[in-house]
């Protein structure tokens, strides 16, 4: 269920400088690097919005992290070494046990890549602590993003 009546999500910008080693022989950013940067931007987003470390949330809320369960991306332009990219991160949709995290990677005014991920708030299963399960999204965390 989408919570479309809630205020708009915060947007946090994470900056990445493309290095020579991030590129393939054609001097184009090798695509897995975008996903590495997006994953870093995800955690940066949580930290900037005031979410404590996952070690702390596990102790207080039972939340061990926000694993990825689905992703959709579009590559719009290439990037190369020397470029400075800004990853704009927000959460446009909340569901009962999952949420959509949106990334828009920009080089100045140019969109380079767009990506939507579906993530869950995960906790350990009581019958098998090595396994995880999706938890209802804690309101205490959800309110940090508006």
C-alpha positions in Angstrom: 0.0 0.0 0.0 1.4 3.4 -1.0 1.3 6.2 1.5 0.7 9.0 -1.0 -0.8 11.4 1.6 2.5 11.7 3.5 4.7 14.8 3.0 7.4 14.5 0.3 10.5 12.6 1.2 13.8 14.3 1.9 16.3 14.3 -0.9 20.0 13.8 0.0 22.8 14.3 -2.4 25.9 12.1 -2.3 28.9 13.2 -4.5 31.2 10.8 -6.3 34.3 11.6 -8.3 34.9 9.1 -11.1 38.4 7.7 -11.1 40.3 6.1 -14.0 40.0 2.7 -12.4 36.2 3.1 -12.4 36.2 2.9 -16.2 36.4 0.2 -18.8 39.0 0.3 -21.7 36.7 2.7 -23.6 37.0 5.1 -20.7 33.3 4.7 -19.8 32.2 4.0 -16.2 31.9 0.2 -15.9 28.2 -0.3 -15.0 28.6 -2.2 -11.7 30.3 0.9 -10.3 27.0 2.8 -10.5 25.4 0.1 -8.3 28.3 0.3 -5.8 27.8 4.1 -5.6 24.1 3.8 -5.3 24.5 1.3 -2.4 26.8 3.8 -0.7 24.3 6.6 -1.4 21.6 4.6 0.3 23.4 4.3 3.6 24.5 7.9 3.3 20.8 8.9 2.9 19.9 7.0 6.1 22.8 8.5 8.1 22.0 12.1 6.8 18.3 11.6 7.8 19.3 10.6 11.4 19.0 6.8 11.3 21.4 5.2 13.8 23.8 2.5 12.8 22.3 -0.9 12.0 24.0 -2.3 15.1 22.0 0.2 17.2 18.7 -0.3 15.3 19.1 -4.1 15.8 19.3 -3.5 19.6 16.4 -1.1 19.8 14.1 -2.0 17.0 15.2 -5.4 15.7 16.2 -3.9 12.3 19.4 -5.3 10.9 19.4 -3.3 7.7 17.5 -2.7 4.5 18.3 -5.4 1.9 17.5 -5.0 -1.7 14.7 -7.1 -3.1 14.1 -5.5 -6.6 15.8 -2.9 -8.8 15.1 -1.2 -12.1 17.6 1.2 -13.8 18.0 3.2 -16.9 21.4 4.4 -18.2 20.8 7.7 -20.0 24.4 9.0 -20.7 27.9 7.8 -20.2 30.3 9.1 -17.6 34.1 9.0 -17.6 37.0 9.6 -15.3 37.3 13.1 -14.0 33.5 13.5 -13.9 31.9 14.6 -10.6 28.5 12.9 -10.2 25.8 13.7 -7.8 23.5 10.9 -6.6 20.1 12.4 -5.5 18.4 9.9 -3.2 14.8 9.9 -1.9 12.0 7.6 -0.9 8.9 8.3 -3.0 6.9 5.4 -1.8 6.3 3.6 1.5 4.6 0.2 1.8 3.8 -1.9 4.8 7.0 -3.8 4.9 9.0 -2.3 2.0 9.8 1.0 0.4 11.0 2.4 -2.9 14.3 4.2 -2.8 14.9 6.4 -5.9 18.3 7.5 -7.2 19.0 10.1 -9.9 22.6 10.4 -10.9 23.5 13.8 -12.4 26.5 15.4 -13.9 25.7 19.0 -13.6 22.2 19.4 -15.2 22.6 16.1 -17.2 20.9 13.0 -16.0 23.3 10.0 -16.3 21.3 7.2 -14.7 18.0 6.7 -12.9 17.3 3.8 -10.6 14.4 2.6 -8.3 15.1 0.0 -5.7 12.6 -1.9 -3.5 14.1 -2.5 -0.1 12.7 -4.0 3.1 13.5 -3.4 6.7 14.9 -6.8 7.8 15.1 -8.5 11.1 16.3 -11.9 12.2 13.8 -14.7 12.3 13.0 -16.0 15.8 13.0 -19.7 14.6 16.3 -19.3 12.7 18.5 -16.3 13.7 20.7 -16.9 10.5 17.6 -16.1 8.3 15.9 -12.8 7.9 12.3 -11.6 7.5 10.7 -8.4 6.4 9.5 -6.2 9.3 6.8 -3.6 9.4 8.5 -0.2 8.8 9.0 1.4 12.2 7.2 4.8 12.4 10.1 6.1 14.5 12.4 5.6 11.4 9.8 6.6 8.8 9.2 10.0 10.3 12.9 10.9 9.8 12.5 11.0 6.0 9.8 13.7 5.7 
